[in-house]
Amino acid sequence: GAAEPVPRPTRAHADAVTARWAAITATRAAVVPPPHGLTLGYLSRRFERYPGAQLMLSLFGAHDRATVRVACFGSGPDDGSDERAVISADCDAWQDVSRSPAPATAAAIAAAGVHVLLDYDGAHDFNNIQALTLRPARVVASFLGFAATTGAPRAGGMVTRSGQRAAAPVDFLVADAVIVPPEAASVMATESVWYMPHTYQPQDPHQVVAGGRHALATPSGAAAAAAAAAAVRTDELLSLNIAAAGTAGVADDDGIVWPTTTPSAGSTPPVPFVAASFNRWSKLDPVAWTSWMNLLRAHPRMLLWLYGGGDAPCAWRRGGGAQPASNVSDLPPCARGAPAHFANLWAAAAGAGIHPSRIVFAPRRPRAAHLARHYAVDLLLDSRVYGAHTTAADALFTGVPLVTLAGGGFASRVGTSLSRAVQPRATWPRVGATHSAIEYEEVASRLVGHPRLATALRVAIDTAVGSRVAAAPPRRVPPSSPRTRHAGLFDAAGFAHDLEVMAAAAWELTAAREVAAATPGAAALRGAHHLVLPPAGGYDLQ
């Protein structure tokens, strides 16, 4: 039917808007900017060898020292890692507050003159809430590390057990319009939302891939990537050993039907289509697992590669029982002493009619080797309730397409945010960003069943990301470097620029609230106000 006409504003409404704008303008005029630029603080227990720290490695040095000073506070112990060394070196001021009680931590932040504090830890069990409640900075924002609202009340404070009113520990939640849709902000965040233009997540364009990062659009790069993939498949036991698994349509010794054709004698097994999920196993849920089993059933050449966390790759061997082993000797040697989920997931696959040999567990690897083994991955399958965050960024760094499902919470929407930020104004990277379990399975099935389509998508993602990696300035950006808006994934300098713009706006808004509290007619400034920085080219509403 025809759309309803937009109602004309009344004179009273127009007068109210005019009065509100006048109050805001007058209040802003009373706000004095920091005399020597903004001091931006970062507080985290995770300045160590940790996925979140690895995402931020190029952020600290990318800030514009002409307008911003960076002060970092490590509330966790020094693990002696390269990550800790890089972060402490790239901050203008660094303090280890790991042994400091909350009041001392707050005092250190205040003494450093921090105007805007970005707290990585949020409401984790290792949080800094006690220190933040002491209000060490005028503005405090929850940033990156905790994939949800902190639950801190909006401007106006909170009531303690003794009935006294105290300042809220956190003012803003750093997000984007995918992570926290504006229409859902009031139910997804108790803080005001600080909307970044493309994605809330920074990434490191300088991370090292063992053997190098390959440009898949070039013949030499594609050949190098193929050679790297072959080596990974050998090292990680990623093979379709059909002859050992059973004959088409006939149950093997374990009673599991292997639904494919047995190769002729002496022939080489086909190269598998490797669909991976490197999320920790606690993120798995029955709905996603059922989709994965359906994909394996529909596509006999597909292997499912899951993160195992052991010291060596682990694949099923002929002769082990398909059901949970009553004796540890029934398991493959690599699974003996391994986490229980190895045997449990093999048994669950067998119960779904999928041979356990089609699920392989990946070991821990050094970061450079972990990034390199993505060249053997054809598709990354996201988990449903708590999705891939750093894991998704790792895959996209080497061009691996991602199929993800945008759920109802922050933690389930990160994959969609990253997919849209690959090439913000293009639709093709978003084909894997789905909105229902049925769509998730259909899109994944289309890519698994059409490897050339998956390869074309991978080349396109790799080209977009690779252009930013190639153009990235040094990790410590020279002061003379031009500053540009955030262009998409792995543009660390652009992300830092936009973060600075938003930090300045947050500082100004918070200062204006303080002035408004004592200014008649400016009461409208009290309450939740979301901060929005539109993308440089405007919003793409596709």
C-alpha positions in Angstrom: 0.0 0.0 0.0 0.9 3.7 -0.2 3.3 4.9 2.5 1.7 7.1 5.1 2.6 10.8 4.8 5.2 12.1 7.2 3.3 14.4 9.7 4.3 18.1 9.7 6.0 19.3 12.8 3.9 21.4 15.1 4.9 24.9 16.1 5.4 23.7 19.7 7.7 21.0 18.4 9.7 23.4 16.3 10.0 25.8 19.2 11.2 23.0 21.5 13.9 21.9 19.0 15.0 25.5 18.5 15.3 26.0 22.3 17.2 22.7 22.7 19.6 23.6 20.0 20.2 27.0 21.5 20.9 25.5 24.9 23.3 23.0 23.4 25.1 25.7 21.4 25.4 28.0 24.5 26.7 25.1 26.6 29.3 24.1 24.0 30.5 27.7 24.0 31.2 27.4 27.7 33.3 24.3 27.3 37.1 25.0 27.2 39.1 22.5 25.1 42.2 20.8 26.6 45.0 23.4 26.4 47.6 21.0 25.0 45.5 18.5 23.1 43.7 15.4 24.2 45.3 12.8 26.4 43.8 9.5 25.4 44.2 6.7 27.9 44.0 2.9 27.5 43.5 0.6 30.5 43.6 -3.2 30.3 44.7 -6.4 32.0 45.2 -7.9 28.5 48.3 -6.0 27.4 49.9 -9.4 26.8 50.0 -12.3 24.3 46.2 -12.3 23.8 44.0 -12.0 20.7 42.6 -8.6 21.7 46.0 -7.1 22.2 47.1 -8.5 18.8 44.2 -6.6 17.2 45.4 -3.3 18.8 49.1 -3.6 18.1 49.1 -0.9 15.3 46.6 1.4 17.1 48.8 3.0 19.7 51.5 4.2 17.3 48.9 5.3 14.7 47.5 8.2 16.8 48.3 11.7 15.6 50.8 13.1 18.1 50.1 16.6 16.9 46.8 16.5 18.6 46.7 13.4 20.9 48.9 12.1 23.7 48.6 8.4 24.5 48.9 7.0 28.0 48.6 3.3 28.7 48.0 1.4 31.9 48.6 -2.3 32.2 46.6 -3.8 35.0 47.8 -7.4 34.3 51.2 -8.9 34.9 54.0 -8.6 32.5 54.2 -11.8 30.5 57.4 -10.8 28.7 55.6 -11.0 25.3 56.3 -9.1 22.1 52.8 -7.7 22.3 53.5 -6.2 25.7 56.8 -4.7 24.5 55.2 -3.1 21.4 52.3 -1.6 23.3 54.5 -0.2 26.1 56.9 1.3 23.5 54.2 2.9 21.3 52.4 4.7 24.2 53.7 8.1 25.1 53.4 7.2 28.8 53.2 3.6 30.2 52.5 2.5 33.7 52.3 -1.0 35.1 49.5 -0.9 37.6 49.1 -4.7 38.0 49.9 -4.6 41.7 48.1 -1.4 42.4 44.8 -1.4 44.3 41.8 0.4 42.7 42.4 3.8 44.3 46.1 3.8 43.3 45.2 2.8 39.7 42.6 5.6 39.5 45.1 8.1 41.0 47.7 7.1 38.4 45.3 7.7 35.5 44.2 11.0 37.0 47.8 12.1 37.5 48.6 11.4 33.9 46.0 13.9 32.9 43.8 11.5 30.9 40.8 13.2 29.4 39.2 10.1 27.7 39.9 6.6 29.1 39.2 3.5 26.9 38.8 0.5 29.2 39.4 -2.8 27.4 38.2 -5.1 30.1 34.6 -4.0 30.6 32.7 -6.3 32.9 35.0 -9.3 32.6 35.9 -11.1 35.8 39.2 -9.3 35.6 37.6 -5.9 35.3 38.6 -2.4 36.5 35.2 -1.3 37.6 36.3 -0.4 41.1 38.9 2.0 39.7 36.5 3.4 37.1 33.9 4.1 39.8 36.4 6.6 41.2 36.1 8.5 37.9 39.8 8.8 37.0 39.0 10.6 33.8 36.2 12.9 32.7 35.1 10.4 30.0 35.3 6.6 30.3 34.3 4.3 27.5 34.2 0.5 27.3 36.2 -0.5 24.3 36.8 -3.8 22.4 37.5 -6.4 25.0 34.0 -7.1 26.5 31.5 -7.9 23.9 28.4 -6.5 25.7 27.2 -3.6 27.7 28.9 -3.3 31.1 25.5 -2.7 32.7 26.7 0.7 34.0 23.8 3.1 34.4 23.5 6.0 32.1 24.5 9.5 33.0 23.0 10.3 36.4 25.0 7.8 38.4 24.1 4.8 40.4 23.0 4.0 44.0 25.4 2.1 46.3 24.3 -0.5 48.9 24.4 2.2 51.5 21.9 4.3 49.5 24.4 6.9 48.5 24.6 8.2 44.9 27.8 7.5 43.1 29.1 8.3 39.6 28.6 5.7 36.9 31.9 3.9 36.1 31.4 4.0 32.4 29.9 6.6 30.1 30.1 5.1 26.6 30.2 1.8 24.8 32.3 1.9 21.7 30.3 0.0 19.0 29.1 0.4 15.4 25.6 0.4 13.8 25.8 -3.3 13.1 26.9 -4.3 16.6 24.3 -2.1 18.3 21.6 -1.1 15.8 20.5 2.4 16.8 16.9 1.3 17.1 18.0 -1.3 19.7 20.5 0.9 21.6 18.2 1.4 24.6 17.9 -2.4 25.2 21.5 -3.5 24.2 23.5 -0.9 26.1 23.0 0.9 29.4 25.8 3.3 28.4 25.5 6.0 25.7 26.8 4.4 22.4 29.9 5.7 20.7 29.3 4.8 17.0 32.4 4.2 14.9 31.7 4.6 11.2 32.5 1.1 9.9 33.4 -1.3 12.7 34.2 -1.0 16.3 37.2 -3.3 15.9 40.8 -2.2 15.0 43.1 -4.6 13.2 46.8 -4.8 12.7 48.0 -4.6 9.1 51.6 -5.3 10.1 51.0 -8.8 11.5 53.4 -11.4 10.0 52.3 -14.5 8.1 54.8 -17.4 8.0 56.0 -17.6 4.4 54.5 -14.2 3.6 51.1 -12.9 2.7 50.2 -13.7 -0.9 48.3 -11.5 -3.4 45.7 -14.0 -4.7 44.8 -11.9 -7.7 48.2 -12.4 -9.2 49.3 -15.7 -10.8 52.5 -15.8 -8.7 50.6 -15.1 -5.5 47.9 -17.6 -6.3 50.6 -20.3 -7.0 52.4 -19.5 -3.8 49.1 -19.7 -1.8 48.3 -23.0 -3.4 51.7 -24.4 -2.5 51.3 -23.1 1.1 47.9 -24.7 1.3 49.2 -28.1 0.1 51.9 -28.0 2.7 49.4 -27.1 5.5 47.1 -29.9 4.4 50.0 -32.4 4.8 51.2 -31.0 8.1 47.7 -30.7 9.6 46.3 -34.1 8.4 43.7 -32.5 6.2 43.0 -35.3 3.7 40.0 -37.3 2.4 41.3 -40.8 3.0 38.3 -42.3 1.3 39.7 -45.8 0.8 40.5 -46.1 4.5 37.1 -44.8 5.6 34.8 -47.1 3.8 33.0 -47.9 0.5 30.2 -45.7 -0.9 26.9 -46.7 0.5 28.3 -49.5 2.7 28.8 -49.2 6.5 32.5 -49.6 7.5 33.8 -51.3 10.6 32.5 -48.6 12.8 29.0 -48.8 11.3 29.2 -45.3 9.7 28.3 -44.9 6.1 30.8 -43.0 4.0 28.7 -41.1 1.4 31.0 -40.8 -1.5 32.7 -42.8 -4.3 35.8 -44.8 -3.5 38.7 -43.9 -5.8 40.2 -46.5 -8.0 43.3 -48.3 -6.8 46.4 -46.1 -6.8 44.5 -42.9 -7.5 45.0 -39.8 -5.4 42.2 -38.8 -3.0 40.5 -35.5 -4.1 41.6 -32.3 -2.5 39.1 -31.5 0.3 37.0 -28.4 0.6 38.1 -27.2 4.1 35.5 -25.4 6.1 37.0 -24.3 9.4 35.9 -22.9 12.8 38.9 -21.8 14.9 36.6 -20.5 17.7 37.2 -22.1 21.1 35.0 -25.2 21.6 32.9 -23.5 24.3 31.3 -21.3 21.6 29.7 -24.3 19.8 26.0 -24.8 20.1 23.6 -27.4 18.8 21.9 -25.3 16.1 25.2 -24.4 14.4 26.5 -27.9 14.9 23.4 -29.3 13.1 24.0 -26.9 10.2 27.6 -28.1 10.0 26.5 -31.8 9.9 24.0 -31.0 7.2 26.8 -29.4 5.1 29.0 -32.4 5.6 26.2 -34.7 4.6 25.4 -32.7 1.5 29.0 -32.2 0.4 31.1 -35.4 0.5 34.4 -33.5 -0.3 34.0 -31.2 2.7 36.2 -31.5 5.8 35.4 -29.7 9.0 38.6 -28.3 10.7 38.0 -27.3 14.3 40.3 -25.7 16.9 41.5 -28.4 19.2 44.1 -26.6 21.3 46.5 -29.5 21.6 50.2 -29.8 20.7 49.6 -31.7 17.5 46.9 -32.1 14.8 44.4 -34.8 15.6 42.4 -36.8 13.0 40.4 -39.9 13.4 42.0 -43.3 12.5 40.3 -46.4 11.3 39.7 -48.9 14.1 38.6 -46.5 16.8 35.1 -46.8 18.1 32.7 -44.2 16.8 30.9 -43.8 20.1 32.5 -42.3 23.3 35.4 -44.6 24.2 35.0 -46.8 27.3 38.8 -47.2 27.2 41.3 -44.5 26.3 43.1 -47.0 24.1 40.1 -46.9 21.7 40.9 -43.3 20.8 43.5 -42.2 18.3 46.8 -41.5 20.1 46.5 -37.8 19.5 43.2 -37.7 21.4 44.4 -39.6 24.5 44.7 -37.0 27.2 43.2 -34.4 24.9 40.1 -32.3 26.0 37.0 -34.4 26.1 35.4 -32.5 23.3 37.5 -34.4 20.7 35.7 -37.7 21.5 32.4 -36.0 22.2 32.3 -34.2 18.8 33.4 -37.3 16.9 30.7 -39.2 18.6 28.1 -36.5 17.8 29.2 -36.6 14.2 28.8 -40.3 14.1 25.4 -40.0 15.6 24.5 -37.7 12.7 25.7 -40.2 10.1 29.0 -38.4 9.4 32.2 -40.3 9.5 34.5 -39.0 12.3 37.5 -38.8 10.0 35.9 -35.8 8.3 36.4 -33.7 11.5 40.1 -32.8 12.2 41.3 -30.8 15.2 43.9 -28.1 14.8 46.7 -27.7 17.3 48.0 -24.5 18.9 50.5 -22.8 16.5 52.6 -19.6 16.8 50.7 -16.7 15.5 52.6 -16.4 12.2 52.0 -20.1 11.5 48.4 -19.8 12.5 47.8 -17.0 10.0 49.6 -19.0 7.3 47.5 -22.1 7.8 44.5 -20.1 6.6 45.7 -20.7 3.1 44.4 -24.2 3.5 41.0 -22.9 4.6 38.3 -22.4 1.9 35.6 -21.1 4.2 35.3 -19.9 7.8 32.1 -21.0 9.5 31.1 -18.8 12.4 29.5 -20.0 15.6 26.1 -18.7 16.4 25.6 -17.3 19.9 29.2 -16.0 20.6 30.8 -15.6 17.2 34.3 -15.1 15.8 36.0 -11.8 16.7 39.8 -11.9 16.4 39.3 -15.3 14.7 37.2 -13.7 12.0 39.8 -10.8 11.4 42.5 -13.4 11.1 40.6 -15.2 8.4 39.8 -12.1 6.5 43.4 -11.0 6.6 44.2 -13.8 4.2 41.0 -13.4 2.2 39.1 -16.4 3.7 35.3 -15.9 3.1 33.2 -15.8 6.3 29.7 -17.2 6.8 28.2 -15.7 9.9 24.8 -15.3 11.5 23.8 -11.9 13.0 22.1 -12.7 16.3 20.5 -10.5 18.9 23.5 -9.6 21.0 26.8 -7.8 20.6 28.9 -11.1 20.7 27.0 -12.7 17.8 27.1 -9.7 15.5 30.9 -9.1 15.2 31.3 -11.3 12.1 28.6 -9.2 10.3 30.3 -6.0 11.3 33.6 -7.2 9.9 32.1 -8.5 6.7 30.5 -5.1 6.0 33.8 -3.4 6.7 35.9 -5.4 4.2 34.8 -3.0 1.5 32.3 -0.7 3.1 30.4 0.4 -0.1 30.4 -3.0 -1.9 27.9 -5.7 -1.4 29.9 -8.8 -2.4 31.8 -9.3 0.9 28.5 -9.4 2.7 27.2 -12.6 1.0 28.2 -14.5 4.1 26.4 -12.2 6.5 23.2 -14.0 7.2 20.2 -13.4 9.4 18.7 -16.9 10.0 19.9 -20.4 10.5 18.3 -21.4 7.2 20.0 -18.6 5.3 23.3 -19.4 7.1 23.2 -23.0 5.9 22.0 -22.1 2.4 24.8 -19.6 1.8 27.4 -21.9 3.2 26.1 -24.8 1.1 26.3 -22.6 -2.1 29.9 -21.7 -1.4 30.9 -25.3 -0.5 29.2 -26.7 -3.5 30.7 -24.1 -5.9 34.4 -23.8 -5.0 35.0 -21.4 -7.9 32.5 -19.0 -6.4 34.2 -19.3 -3.0 37.6 -18.7 -4.7 36.3 -15.6 -6.6 35.0 -14.2 -3.3 38.3 -14.9 -1.6 40.3 -13.1 -4.3 38.0 -10.1 -4.0 38.3 -10.0 -0.2 42.1 -10.5 -0.3 42.4 -7.7 -2.9 40.4 -5.2 -0.7 42.3 -6.1 2.4 45.7 -6.3 0.6 45.4 -2.8 -0.8 45.2 -1.4 2.8 47.9 -3.6 4.1 50.2 -2.4 1.2 49.3 1.2 1.9 49.7 1.0 5.6 52.2 3.5 7.1 54.7 2.3 9.6 53.4 1.0 12.9 54.6 4.2 14.6 53.1 6.7 12.2 55.4 9.7 11.5 53.8 13.1 12.7 54.1 14.4 9.1 51.9 11.7 7.6 48.6 12.8 6.2 45.5 11.8 8.2 42.6 10.2 6.5 39.2 8.7 7.5 38.9 5.0 8.2 38.6 3.1 4.9 37.8 -0.4 6.2 39.4 -3.4 7.7 43.1 -3.2 8.4 43.3 0.5 8.0 44.8 1.1 11.5 45.8 4.8 10.8 42.3 5.6 9.6 40.7 3.9 12.6 42.9 5.8 15.0 41.9 9.1 13.3 38.2 8.4 13.6 38.7 7.2 17.2 40.4 10.5 18.0 37.5 12.5 16.5 35.0 10.5 18.5 37.1 10.9 21.7 37.2 14.7 21.3 33.4 14.7 20.7 32.8 12.5 23.8 35.0 14.8 25.9 33.2 17.9 24.7 29.7 16.3 25.2 30.6 15.2 28.7 32.0 18.6 29.6 28.9 20.2 28.2 26.7 18.0 30.4 28.6 19.2 33.4 28.0 22.8 32.4 24.4 22.1 31.6 23.8 20.6 35.0 24.2 24.1 36.4 22.7 26.0 33.5 18.9 26.8 33.6 17.2 25.6 30.4 19.8 23.1 29.5 18.4 20.1 31.3 17.9 18.4 28.0 21.7 17.6 28.0 21.2 15.4 31.0 20.7 11.8 30.0 21.8 9.4 27.2 23.3 11.0 24.1 24.7 8.7 21.5 27.7 9.9 19.4 27.7 9.1 15.7 30.5 9.6 13.2 29.1 8.8 9.7 31.4 7.1 7.2 33.4 9.4 4.9 31.2 8.6 1.9 27.9 8.6 3.9 25.9 5.6 5.0 25.3 2.6 2.6 21.8 1.4 3.5 22.0 -1.8 1.4 
